[in-house]
Amino acid sequence: MTLHELYLVVLVGGCVVVASIAAARLVSRVGLPVLLAFLAIGLGLGEDGLGVQFSNDQVAQAIGIGALAVILIDGGLSTDWRLIRPVLGRAAVLATLGVVVSVLVTAAGAWLLLGVSVQLALLLGAVVASTDAAAVFSVLRALPLPHRIAGLLEAESGFNDAPTVILVLAFTVPIDAGTPLRAVVSLAYELGVGAAIGLAVGFLGALGLRRLSLPSSGLYPLATFSMGLIAFAAAGAAHASGFLAAYLTAIILGNAGRTHRHAVRSFAQGMGWIAQIGLFVSLGLLVTPSELLGVIAPALVLGLVLLLVARPVSVVVSLLPFRVPRRDQVLLSWAGLRGAVPIVLATFPVVAHVPGSERLFNVVFVLVVAFTLVQAPTLKPVARRLGLVSADATRDLEIESAPLDVLDADLIHVVVSPRSRLRNVEIWELRLPDPAVVTMVIRAGRAFVPDRRTPIRARDELLVMTTNRVRPDVERRLTAIGQRGPQAGWRDPDRRG
């Protein structure tokens, strides 16, 4: 690649990202997952649009697997353990038994109604069995659902990728008498080893990062995110579930209680968006729109079987031991959103040259787009009709989403070194320019709100809220006190002359 070609690639890539962000803004206003915007960008760039040629299924598969790992790490780092802990058992059953039930019911529908072979029917059932983490995270976190339902759906979407990948790979080979047994053995090995690797990397990473003092705060998000990638790759190298390992590692690290967790989550969210844009645009490029017209009818039939039969049956069967209220089960059935995962999984039989797999891919693509358009916008009205949210309900506030830039505000993090003259200075003696204020002190791992007589100690961490206008004055004042004491550079505003 020449330097000129590099410039062109970066220019096109930047334009695609900006266009995707603008399109995502538009679709999010109507409550749709942003995946539709990114897919539309890919379709517009493709051979039936601007003419970009992209037909390499193996490259698309590799991009998809890597992007899904990044999306799961992002989801795990932003998942509140307190939210999913009470529903962990239910989520595990939904992600395993529920997936198996959904595969069998959907496959039966495909075999009876579409007349496909047993292998293709099982493949179709396995490919569309997984709820999509990106779609679930983007839609559900904008809805004021009860924690018991939101946590269950998030945990299920994070856990069920692994079983579906295993089943798709198992059904990609010709069906024989040993296939079900091999699938069960493979499922147990990949889930067990993947979970073990994810837990090990997560706990060891949390311990290491807690004891490690890095020279820059910007390295903590990078180190944390890399732990998730290490878990994903290590599990994959051991022929175990990299998706499960990455998700578990991210949950542990995201709830480890580090002071840099908001920066970590912001970094992960950015990486997650990049992964979603790359994933959905590449999948959109892979599709030839002119070939989709012939599969609309079978895609709608299969989607109705999945939405109205397979998903509800899998929810009811999986949750029988837990006495989940009927209205919760109805919403769980309707909220089983599909997205990138089924489309990526549909590339597996294509790469393996399974007969009929090209048509299978197109069916899955149309199904995902059509039923995302149906389910996502209606999720809130359905939840309201079931009495699970009120008409004026709002979602929980998230501190990390506070729009400081919109408020023209800034947050300064000050660490008091043992040699700083800030030691033993009381808060009132800082005399910070208005409207700056010390909002919190973190001392020996304990955070508290100081009063004006609170003395500052060595190794304290101060969080100072200020505006962008006076931030330079605040930094100069704190630096002067740290070097020369509280009287450095101070002029009483009431003093004349």
Disulfide bonds with the S-S distance in Angstrom:
none
